[in-house]
Amino acid sequence: MQRRSWAEPFKIKVVEHLRMTTRAERERAIVEAGYNTFLLRSDDVYIDLLTDSGTSAMSDRQWAGMMLGDEAYAGSANFYHLESAVREFYGYKHVIPTHQGRGAEHILSRSCIKPGDFVPGNMYFTTTRVHQELAGGQFVDVIIDQAHDPGSEFAFKGNVDLDKLARLIERVGARRIPYLALHATVNMAGGQPISMANAREVSALCRRHGIKVFLDATRAVENCYFIKTREPEYADRSLAEILRELCSYTDGCTMSGKKDCLVNIGGFLAVNDDDLADAARNMVVIYEGLHTYGGLAGRDMEAMAIGIHESVQYDHMHARIGQVQYLGEIIEREGVPIVRPIGGHGIFLNALEFLPNMPREQFPAQALAAALYVDSGVRAMERGAVSAGRDPETGKNSFPQLELVRLTIPRRVYTQAHMDVTAESVVALYQQRARIVGLRFTYEPKHLRFFQARFGPVEGDRVLRDQDPP
Ligand SMILES: *Cc1c(COP(=O)(O)O)cnc(C)c1O
């Protein structure tokens, strides 16, 4: 069949210069950063695939919206624009802005979770789980088993396992479960979507037991693209219609606007329940700001409102996911092990297969991310044992089944040529994988350790040797 390419539904008006570095400069930079890509200076990075969070390019319309910022302390016009965009596209009644997603997670967790409660979710997310634990809750993973298998081709690997959920309800009782956290798409599983059918069934089961469902809507529109392309009955529905239906199965959402909503900062909590909204508004003034700005400038809320409108356009999402798939297909063609099927926001290298001889205690994904930076200046992120942290009860490292390096694609920022350069570096490293050296901690923070941890090579003083070992 003749190939019909996707292409961006925009052209470039402003360019941002990048600094090109030499390998010697990158060797120095990664040592200074303690082999942690989070601690690199962005000036030393060529193609930054650390995260798709807050790294999107805003449109000319969003920048124009910034000039319409109403910086009144109370009742900013931009708040009402944001509120009506969330009501129109997500369908929730009450909208409470927060500085970013974790601000909404903090308020939701503190408002709903009592010490000793259990909070099921389709896989953990780092900040989400910490807020649940700080509120006294215990996260319980109820994602389907296929999600933990990087080779499974199942189309909706983000789905909730209804049997696991039912067993949890039976074991601890519905009264100890304030809500289920439903992630769409599932970041830690490789950007894997949930199906509409699953959301509908989860919602029905939870409602029967009086358990609320809160959506992590951070990448829900990306999830809707997968529903449209993989769940036949939705093929002819618009992304906006699919999003409204998905949200209708839930009682509210936490949102990091830094992803789907195409802004550099911002988030919100949205809920239908009047009492919960009151409680959340009481708490937002303490931790974020007045309930009509929640830690954001008026202009930030305006940009987010416009970004919500842009995010549900099919051509935008087709190009967004198309670019991710383009990168994944080149890497995969060369035999590099990645998580299948290719997900929504990035390519996830399977570090356990990439470096099969490296012990898990030497953090293969962390080492691979550091080596990739040294090779080409591409910055990726570890999503494996370092991110998973220690078991809160035993204090031991938890080694999740997935040990991944995430190449996350910012929205509307990089070109196809950048994707080619990235793929070529990954493939070159795969061919030279025997040169990659494992890492050990030299500094380990207590919470969310992946952000600030420092490492050193387990032998020698480099993470990427010049030659294969003898
Ligand atoms: C980024 C993210 C969050 C947290 O949002 P922040 O804006 O970074 O605080 C929560 N859930 C998921 C799935 C995310 O990707």
The ligand as a MOL file (V3000), in Angstrom:
LIG
                    3D

  0  0  0     0  0            999 V3000
M  V30 BEGIN CTAB
M  V30 COUNTS 15 15 0 0 0
M  V30 BEGIN ATOM
M  V30 1 C 2.8920 14.5370 35.4170 0
M  V30 2 C 1.8950 13.6440 35.9960 0
M  V30 3 C 1.3070 13.9200 37.2270 0
M  V30 4 C 1.7470 15.0580 38.1290 0
M  V30 5 O 1.5860 16.2840 37.5320 0
M  V30 6 P 2.6030 17.5200 37.7770 0
M  V30 7 O 2.0110 18.5950 36.9430 0
M  V30 8 O 3.9480 17.0720 37.3110 0
M  V30 9 O 2.5890 17.8220 39.2210 0
M  V30 10 C 0.3240 13.0710 37.6810 0
M  V30 11 N -0.0450 11.9900 36.9580 0
M  V30 12 C 0.5210 11.6810 35.7900 0
M  V30 13 C 0.0810 10.4670 35.0410 0
M  V30 14 C 1.5300 12.4800 35.2720 0
M  V30 15 O 2.1030 12.1480 34.1250 0
M  V30 END ATOM
M  V30 BEGIN BOND
M  V30 1 1 1 2
M  V30 2 1 2 3
M  V30 3 2 2 14
M  V30 4 1 3 4
M  V30 5 2 3 10
M  V30 6 1 4 5
M  V30 7 1 5 6
M  V30 8 2 6 7
M  V30 9 1 6 8
M  V30 10 1 6 9
M  V30 11 1 10 11
M  V30 12 2 11 12
M  V30 13 1 12 13
M  V30 14 1 12 14
M  V30 15 1 14 15
M  V30 END BOND
M  V30 END CTAB
M  END
